[in-house]
Amino acid sequence: MKKVICVLAVITILSLVLAGCTQAASGASAPDMGAATDISAAGATSAPSDATSASTLYTSAATALASSLSSSGFVASSLQNVLERQLAIQTASTPISFVGTGKNGGTVNITGTITSTSTTSDFPTIPSANTAYDYMTVKVMGPISGTITGLITNADSSGYTYTLNGKINETIDLSYGVKITTGANVTDYSGYSYSMSLAYTVTYGTAFSIKRSDGLGAKFIISYTASISASNISGSSASSISAKIVEDLAATKATLKVYNDSTNELIFSQDMTLDQVPSFVSSQFSL
């Protein structure tokens, strides 16, 4: 059954890749991240001069935030480990906890639970010829949300630190299944065919005020929902399909809204491809 193992490996890799790239969808609702007036000001002394510098400030701060949380010991568990363990056990529930005081100042209170369930069929020792079996179904889902208050990140490669206030809200919902169809000779595994189905949905939102250590800052709100689904994916084509999905989804866009830190005036709206938008789940859980 080596081919079965290879197929499962491809699915796991595909699911990990998809967690960082998503496509606009109409199913789930994007989280309501409120208004700029709901976000505490960061105390910026200057504002970005254009939309490009604003989006760069946001992504740099979000990347520094992720790095600071990891290095501060907040990370509770790896989501990749959850995906691997789900192949061996029926249910796994992993609490996510980023709660405490940052080593440079400020507090974090981000929590959630990632729950995975798997169901495997009683694949017979001697299966029937030319018969389809639902070999496995797997589901991984859960919300992560919370607040950040006055957190000062570690310095990035340019020497800047970032002070952040605000909230984050992200959910994932991933499911996939594997079907095996035997051939005429049930002892000849090379005659088996394998197919899979996949559905993935993410909702994502952040509402932050950000001040760089040189005083540059603004308020930022981004919120979107996205999903992808595919069925009857053959084992032989899984890797090529995953590459095409990543290419298509990476080009999908979301809008980052940028507000003056003190007046709350909307100053820029910048479209960003989703591979440019830092994902909290992807950055923190080895995706």
Buried (B, 14 or more C-beta within 10 A) or exposed (E): EEBBEBBBEBBBBBBBBBBBBBBBBEEBEBBEBBEBEEBEBBBBEEBBEEBEBBBBBBBBBBBBBBBBBBEBEBBBBBBBEBBEEBBEEEEBEBEBBBEEEBEBEBEBBBBBEBBBBBEBEEBEEEBEEEEEBEBBBBBBBBBBBBBBBBBBBBBBEEEBBBBBBBBBBBBBBBBBBBBBBBBEEBEEBEBBBBBBBBBBBBBBBBBBBBBBBEEBBBBBBBBBBBBBBBEEBEBEEBEEBBEEBBEEBBEBBBEBBBBBBBEBEEBBEBEBEBBBBBBBBBBBBEB
